[in-house]
């Protein structure tokens, strides 16, 4: 059955409701089936379809909606946009369906579907595995290319083709619906353009980040620090799918101890929660989580990609997008990147893209996405796709832009008296100490508050004696930081040194690095509540920490504070009490480097 509709807009401004928390948040009322269209909107029809697809080792049912713009037919074909939901959502979760409506109203054939294991689609959750989720999406491209029909015999003979069976098609969506784009483009080069929002590069980094010793991008060979709140929150959403979306489809169930995920995904969660990380088991886990991550298949992605990442995102931070961007551009894949305000941790501001509102023309990111598809799907070579890099600034209207990512241009030194100074000659020799407590001694955020809004989330804090900080003098001019700060330091922990080579990563020292903005009245701001968890590779040698990227102005009169803390409530910490010493001298000072851009 087809329903005739016109474009309309409605919804809240909670970005998490649009993506990862859709299963736990109230969904929007359906968009109006009649009434005045939005400015410039065109009518379209909607038809529910199902597809039986081969994905991995079995067949899966895919539940989809086809949005067909008025006037699209064999004589007047239109390019297509394919989209699926964020984790916990479905084709009708209030944002995924809005994608279909928004693009259909602008003349695109839109096919939106519930990802495998979500909504009414079958099979287990396999975390956007190219061999499963990517192949399923490829079968939907077969439909758009006229190669196959839907289960009810429906065919699409009104999509622009680049060749026999090759539809002119792009992909759009965020979070889980962003990573699927890379998985699909890696297995099917018919995809012509990608616009992934707030998604991951390496799932092992997202779930257990180690912000030191990266082999490439954000990828480290050593398991990092378990992000237990985010990870277990999503695990519960996934396991609750059979209850939240009742289905008799036997492919939706696995076994009693792992209802809705693939076995390897459940094994990963259990290992991380165990707190014991022997090399053989963590090696297998890292291989698995990276195998289902873009980092493992970006080398097969050739579709022009507009990467959009959120600054307010403690789940998938800006460093993940940067790693993806650098990989794509280095291999010659056309790519540009935008750092918008909102991510999984909130941060929605007026004028930002709101997928529950469908405000493509009235938001910077929306206009960039439309231009991207105008060029690569409609073939308009005059379409301006914008600068290589753009970033939202909360201190000034509009976005800052640059041809390249800012480099590390400002250096500060850690002094033995607790100061951050501008030259080695100012460093005062000194030794400082901290000890972790049995319970987490610092708080950055309650990640679960993003999934369950009623949960309390205190302001960030650090407990005396369980952290060290170094603070600069008041700034004499504004300091604009755009990118990921980097710190190099050395810590001593004799107790850790005795066990760090045991073969269990849990025996290595864990610490958390972060940078605060300190106001003249002493108020401290942890920018977007971001921290850099570190599993120190060797407590007898210096190591370098890459902190999460930020876009932040430190105002004149404010001070900058660099902190290392023993624990954090959102993460697993050290096994046992670990006293730590930091010794500093002019010739052997810790260094903090900042990516600073000229003040605007």
C-alpha positions in Angstrom: 0.0 0.0 0.0 1.3 3.5 -0.9 0.4 6.6 1.2 0.5 10.0 -0.4 2.1 12.6 1.8 3.8 16.0 1.7 6.9 17.0 3.6 6.4 18.2 7.1 8.7 18.7 10.1 8.2 17.8 13.8 10.2 16.5 16.7 12.4 17.2 19.7 16.0 18.5 19.6 17.6 15.7 21.5 20.3 14.2 19.2 20.6 11.0 21.2 16.9 10.4 20.6 17.7 10.5 16.9 20.3 7.8 17.2 21.6 5.6 19.9 19.0 6.0 22.6 15.9 5.6 20.4 14.9 2.4 22.1 14.7 4.0 25.5 13.4 7.4 24.6 9.8 8.4 23.6 9.5 8.3 19.8 7.9 11.1 17.9 4.4 11.1 16.6 4.3 10.2 12.9 4.6 13.1 10.5 1.4 14.4 9.1 -0.1 12.5 6.2 -1.7 15.7 4.8 -1.4 19.4 5.1 0.8 22.2 3.9 4.2 21.2 2.5 7.4 22.8 3.7 9.1 25.4 1.6 10.0 23.9 -1.7 8.8 20.5 -0.7 7.5 18.1 -3.3 5.0 15.3 -2.7 5.9 11.7 -2.6 4.5 8.2 -1.9 5.5 5.7 0.8 5.3 2.0 0.4 6.3 -0.6 3.0 8.5 -3.4 1.6 10.3 -6.5 2.9 13.3 -8.1 1.4 14.7 -11.6 2.1 18.5 -11.2 1.7 21.5 -13.4 2.1 23.7 -11.9 4.8 26.7 -13.8 6.2 25.8 -17.5 6.6 22.0 -17.1 6.5 19.0 -15.4 5.1 17.6 -12.3 6.8 14.3 -10.4 6.4 14.8 -6.6 6.0 11.9 -4.3 6.8 12.0 -1.2 4.7 10.0 1.8 3.5 10.3 3.2 -0.1 9.8 6.9 -0.5 9.1 7.7 -4.2 9.0 11.4 -5.2 6.2 12.4 -7.5 7.1 12.4 -11.1 9.9 9.7 -10.8 9.3 7.1 -13.4 11.2 5.2 -16.0 11.3 8.2 -18.3 12.3 10.6 -15.5 14.5 8.6 -13.1 15.9 10.1 -9.9 19.0 9.3 -7.8 18.5 7.3 -4.6 19.4 7.7 -0.9 19.7 4.6 1.3 19.6 5.0 5.1 19.2 2.9 8.2 18.8 3.5 11.9 21.1 4.3 14.8 21.6 1.6 17.5 18.3 0.7 19.1 16.2 2.5 16.5 14.3 1.3 13.4 13.0 2.6 10.1 10.3 4.6 11.9 12.1 5.8 15.0 11.5 9.5 14.3 14.8 10.3 12.7 15.4 7.5 10.2 11.9 8.0 8.7 12.5 11.7 8.6 15.6 11.1 6.5 13.4 9.3 4.0 10.8 12.1 4.0 13.4 14.9 3.8 15.2 13.5 0.8 12.0 12.3 -1.0 10.7 15.8 -0.6 13.8 17.0 -2.5 13.4 14.7 -5.4 15.4 11.6 -4.3 14.1 8.1 -4.2 14.7 7.2 -0.5 14.9 3.6 0.8 15.1 3.5 4.6 15.2 0.2 6.5 15.5 -1.3 9.9 19.0 -2.6 10.4 19.5 -6.3 11.0 18.3 -7.2 14.5 16.3 -4.0 14.9 12.7 -3.1 14.3 11.0 -5.8 12.3 14.2 -6.9 10.5 15.5 -10.3 11.2 18.9 -11.8 12.2 21.3 -11.0 15.0 23.0 -7.8 15.8 26.5 -8.1 14.2 27.8 -4.5 14.8 27.8 -3.4 11.1 29.9 -6.3 9.9 30.6 -5.9 6.2 30.1 -9.6 5.6 26.6 -9.4 7.1 25.2 -5.9 7.4 27.2 -4.6 4.4 26.0 -7.5 2.2 22.4 -7.0 3.3 22.6 -3.3 2.2 24.2 -4.4 -1.0 21.1 -6.5 -1.8 19.0 -3.4 -1.3 21.2 -1.7 -3.9 20.3 -4.5 -6.2 16.6 -3.5 -5.8 17.4 0.2 -6.5 19.4 -0.9 -9.6 16.5 -3.0 -10.9 18.4 -6.3 -10.5 15.9 -7.8 -8.0 12.4 -7.2 -6.7 11.1 -6.9 -3.2 9.4 -9.9 -1.6 6.0 -8.8 -2.9 7.3 -8.4 -6.5 7.7 -4.6 -6.4 10.4 -3.3 -8.7 12.2 0.1 -8.9 12.5 1.1 -12.5 12.7 4.8 -11.8 16.2 5.2 -10.2 19.0 6.8 -12.2 21.5 4.2 -13.4 25.2 4.5 -14.0 25.1 1.2 -15.9 23.1 -2.1 -15.9 22.1 -2.8 -12.3 24.2 0.1 -11.0 21.9 2.7 -9.3 23.1 6.2 -8.7 22.9 6.0 -4.9 24.2 7.7 -1.8 23.9 6.8 1.9 23.1 9.1 4.8 22.7 8.5 8.6 24.4 8.5 11.9 26.0 6.5 14.6 25.2 2.8 13.8 23.6 4.1 10.6 26.9 5.9 9.8 29.3 2.9 10.2 27.0 0.8 7.9 27.9 3.2 5.1 31.6 2.2 5.2 30.7 -1.5 5.5 28.4 -1.2 2.4 30.8 0.8 0.3 33.6 -1.6 1.1 31.7 -4.6 -0.3 29.8 -2.8 -3.1 31.4 0.0 -5.2 28.1 1.0 -6.6 27.7 3.4 -3.7 28.3 6.9 -5.1 28.4 9.1 -2.1 28.5 8.8 1.7 27.5 11.2 4.5 28.2 9.4 7.8 27.4 11.3 11.0 28.8 10.7 14.6 30.2 7.2 14.0 33.2 5.2 14.9 36.5 4.4 13.2 37.7 1.6 15.5 35.1 0.0 17.9 37.9 -1.3 20.2 38.9 2.3 20.8 35.3 3.4 21.3 34.6 0.7 23.9 38.0 0.5 25.6 40.1 3.5 24.5 43.9 3.6 24.9 45.1 7.1 24.1 48.7 6.2 23.9 50.9 4.1 21.6 48.5 4.2 18.6 49.8 2.1 15.7 47.7 4.2 13.3 44.8 6.6 13.9 43.2 5.7 17.2 44.2 2.0 16.9 46.5 0.6 19.7 47.8 -2.9 19.9 47.1 -2.8 23.7 43.6 -3.1 25.1 42.6 0.3 26.6 40.4 1.2 29.5 36.9 -0.3 29.5 34.2 2.3 29.0 31.7 0.3 31.0 28.7 2.7 31.1 28.3 3.4 27.4 29.1 -0.3 26.5 26.7 -1.9 28.9 24.0 0.6 28.2 24.0 -0.4 24.5 24.4 -4.0 25.3 21.1 -3.8 27.4 19.4 -2.0 24.5 20.5 -4.8 22.1 19.5 -7.6 24.4 16.1 -6.0 25.0 15.2 -5.9 21.3 13.0 -9.0 21.3 10.9 -7.4 24.1 10.9 -3.9 22.7 10.1 -5.2 19.2 8.2 -8.5 19.6 9.0 -10.9 16.7 8.5 -14.6 16.2 11.3 -14.6 13.6 13.7 -17.3 15.0 16.7 -15.5 13.4 16.2 -12.8 16.0 17.3 -15.0 18.9 20.7 -16.6 19.6 21.0 -18.4 23.0 19.9 -17.8 26.5 23.2 -16.2 27.6 23.3 -14.0 24.4 19.8 -13.3 23.1 20.2 -10.9 20.3 23.9 -10.3 19.4 26.2 -12.6 17.5 28.2 -14.8 19.8 31.5 -12.9 19.2 29.8 -9.6 20.2 28.6 -11.2 23.5 32.0 -12.7 24.2 33.5 -9.2 23.8 31.2 -7.7 26.4 31.8 -10.5 28.8 35.6 -10.2 28.5 35.5 -6.4 29.0 33.3 -6.7 32.1 35.5 -9.5 33.5 38.4 -7.1 34.4 40.9 -9.7 33.3 42.6 -9.2 30.0 45.1 -12.0 29.1 46.9 -11.4 25.8 45.4 -14.4 23.9 41.8 -13.4 24.7 42.3 -9.7 24.2 44.1 -10.2 20.9 41.1 -12.2 19.6 38.7 -9.5 20.9 40.7 -6.7 19.3 40.8 -8.6 16.0 37.0 -9.0 16.1 36.0 -5.5 17.0 38.4 -4.1 14.4 37.1 -6.5 11.8 33.6 -5.0 12.1 35.0 -1.5 12.2 35.7 1.0 9.3 39.4 0.9 10.2 39.6 -2.6 8.8 37.9 -1.8 5.4 38.4 1.8 4.6 41.0 0.8 2.1 38.2 -0.6 0.0 36.0 2.6 0.2 36.2 4.8 -2.9 32.9 6.7 -2.6 33.3 10.4 -1.9 32.7 10.9 1.8 31.5 13.9 3.8 32.4 13.0 7.4 30.3 14.7 10.2 31.3 14.3 13.8 30.1 15.8 17.0 32.2 17.7 19.5 29.9 16.8 22.4 30.5 13.0 22.1 32.2 10.8 24.7 31.2 7.7 22.8 32.7 8.4 19.4 35.0 11.4 19.8 36.5 13.7 17.1 39.7 11.6 17.0 37.7 8.7 15.4 36.5 11.0 12.6 40.0 12.4 12.2 41.5 8.9 11.8 38.9 8.1 9.1 39.4 11.3 7.3 43.2 10.9 7.2 43.0 7.4 5.9 40.6 8.2 3.2 42.5 11.3 2.0 45.8 9.5 2.1 44.6 6.8 -0.2 43.1 9.3 -2.6 39.4 8.9 -1.7 37.6 12.3 -1.9 36.7 13.3 1.7 35.8 16.4 3.7 35.1 16.7 7.4 32.8 18.8 9.6 32.9 19.0 13.4 29.4 20.0 14.4 28.3 20.8 17.9 26.1 17.8 18.8 27.0 14.2 19.3 25.9 11.3 21.5 26.4 13.5 24.6 24.1 16.2 23.6 25.2 19.7 22.4 22.4 20.6 20.1 22.4 24.3 19.3 20.1 26.5 17.2 20.9 26.2 13.5 22.5 22.8 13.8 21.2 19.9 11.7 18.3 18.3 13.5 17.3 15.0 11.9 14.0 15.0 13.7 13.2 18.3 12.2 14.5 17.5 8.7 16.0 21.0 8.5 18.5 20.4 5.7 18.3 23.8 4.0 18.3 25.8 7.2 21.4 24.1 8.8 25.0 24.4 7.8 25.6 20.6 7.8 22.3 20.0 6.0 23.3 22.4 3.2 26.7 20.7 2.9 25.0 17.3 2.7 22.6 18.5 0.0 25.5 20.0 -2.0 27.4 16.7 -1.6 24.6 14.7 -3.1 23.9 17.4 -5.7 27.4 17.0 -7.0 27.9 13.2 -6.7 24.4 11.9 -7.2 22.9 14.6 -9.5 26.1 15.2 -11.3 26.1 19.0 -10.8 29.8 19.7 -11.1 29.2 23.3 -10.2 27.9 22.4 -6.8 30.1 23.9 -4.0 30.8 21.1 -1.5 32.5 23.5 0.8 35.9 23.6 2.5 38.0 20.5 3.4 37.5 21.1 7.1 34.9 23.1 9.1 34.2 23.3 12.8 31.4 24.8 14.9 32.5 27.6 17.2 30.4 28.4 20.3 32.1 31.8 20.8 31.4 33.2 17.4 28.5 32.9 14.9 29.1 30.4 12.1 31.7 27.8 11.4 35.4 28.2 11.2 37.0 26.6 8.1 40.5 25.5 7.0 42.1 23.8 4.1 43.9 21.4 6.5 43.6 20.2 10.1 45.4 22.6 12.5 48.8 21.4 13.7 50.3 21.4 17.2 51.6 24.9 17.4 51.7 25.9 21.1 53.9 24.1 23.7 53.6 24.3 27.5 55.8 22.5 30.0 54.9 20.7 33.3 56.8 22.2 36.2 57.6 20.5 39.4 55.7 23.2 41.4 52.4 22.4 39.6 52.5 25.1 37.0 52.2 25.0 33.3 54.9 27.3 31.9 55.9 28.5 28.4 59.6 27.5 28.4 61.9 24.8 29.8 63.8 27.5 31.6 60.8 28.2 33.8 60.4 24.6 34.9 61.1 24.2 38.6 62.5 20.8 39.7 60.1 18.9 41.9 58.5 15.5 42.6 54.7 15.1 43.0 52.7 12.0 44.0 49.2 10.6 43.9 47.5 7.3 44.8 44.4 5.7 43.4 41.6 4.8 45.8 39.6 1.6 45.9 36.7 3.4 44.2 36.8 5.8 41.3 38.2 9.1 42.5 37.2 11.3 39.6 34.1 12.0 37.7 33.8 13.1 34.1 30.2 12.1 33.3 27.4 9.6 33.8 27.2 8.2 30.3 24.0 6.4 31.1 22.3 9.7 31.6 22.5 10.1 27.9 20.4 6.9 27.5 18.2 7.5 30.5 17.7 11.3 30.8 16.3 11.1 34.4 19.6 9.8 35.8 21.6 12.4 37.7 25.0 13.5 36.4 27.1 15.6 38.8 29.6 18.2 37.6 33.1 16.8 36.9 35.4 16.5 40.0 38.7 15.1 41.1 39.4 13.8 44.6 42.4 15.3 46.5 45.4 13.0 46.6 44.2 10.9 43.7 45.1 13.3 40.9 47.8 15.8 39.9 47.2 19.1 38.0 49.4 21.7 36.4 47.9 25.1 35.8 49.0 28.0 33.5 49.2 31.7 34.4 46.1 33.7 33.3 46.0 34.1 29.6 46.8 37.6 28.2 44.7 37.0 25.1 42.1 34.4 23.9 43.4 31.0 23.0 41.5 29.1 20.4 42.2 25.3 20.4 40.9 23.3 17.5 42.0 19.6 17.5 43.5 17.0 19.8 46.1 18.2 22.4 49.0 15.9 23.0 51.0 15.4 26.2 54.3 13.6 26.8 55.3 12.7 30.3 56.8 10.0 32.5 55.3 8.5 35.6 56.9 6.1 38.1 55.0 3.3 39.9 57.3 0.7 41.4 54.3 -1.5 42.4 53.1 -1.5 38.8 56.6 -2.1 37.4 56.7 -5.5 39.2 53.6 -6.8 37.4 53.2 -4.9 34.2 54.8 -7.6 32.1 52.5 -10.4 33.5 50.7 -10.9 30.2 47.5 -9.5 31.6 46.8 -6.0 30.4 44.9 -5.3 33.6 48.2 -5.3 35.5 49.4 -2.2 33.7 48.8 1.3 35.2 45.7 3.1 34.2 45.3 6.9 34.4 43.1 9.6 32.9 44.5 12.7 31.2 42.3 15.8 30.6 42.4 19.5 30.1 40.3 22.0 32.1 39.3 25.6 31.4 39.8 27.5 34.8 37.8 30.7 35.1 39.1 33.7 37.1 36.7 32.8 39.9 38.2 29.3 40.1 35.3 27.6 38.3 36.5 24.6 36.2 35.1 23.4 32.9 36.0 20.0 31.5 35.3 20.7 27.8 32.5 18.4 26.7 33.4 16.2 29.6 36.1 14.5 27.5 38.9 12.5 29.1 41.8 10.4 27.7 42.0 7.0 29.3 45.5 5.5 29.2 46.9 2.1 29.9 50.5 3.0 30.4 52.7 0.7 28.3 55.8 1.0 30.6 56.1 3.0 33.9 59.8 3.2 33.4 59.7 5.2 30.1 58.1 8.4 28.8 54.8 8.0 26.9 52.6 10.3 24.8 48.9 10.8 25.2 46.6 12.1 22.5 43.7 13.7 24.2 40.2 13.8 22.5 39.8 16.6 20.0 38.1 19.8 21.1 37.0 23.2 19.7 37.2 25.6 22.5 38.2 29.2 23.2 40.1 29.8 26.5 39.2 33.5 27.2 41.5 36.2 28.3 42.1 35.9 32.0 41.3 32.2 32.1 43.9 29.5 32.9 44.5 26.1 31.3 44.9 23.1 33.6 46.3 19.7 32.6 45.3 16.9 34.9 46.2 13.2 35.3 43.8 11.3 37.6 43.8 7.8 39.0 40.3 6.8 38.1 37.0 7.8 36.5 33.4 6.7 37.3 32.6 6.0 33.6 35.5 3.5 33.2 37.1 0.5 34.8 40.3 1.6 36.7 43.4 0.0 38.3 43.6 -3.4 39.8 44.8 -2.7 43.3 46.3 0.4 44.9 49.0 2.0 42.6 51.0 4.9 44.1 52.4 7.1 41.3 55.3 9.6 41.3 56.0 12.3 38.7 59.5 13.8 38.8 60.1 16.9 36.7 63.2 19.1 35.9 64.0 21.6 33.1 65.9 19.0 31.1 63.2 16.3 31.8 59.9 18.1 31.8 56.6 16.8 30.7 55.2 18.6 27.6 51.7 19.6 26.6 51.2 20.7 23.0 48.1 22.4 21.7 46.6 22.8 18.2 46.0 26.6 18.3 44.4 28.6 15.5 44.6 32.4 15.2 41.9 34.1 17.3 39.1 35.3 15.2 
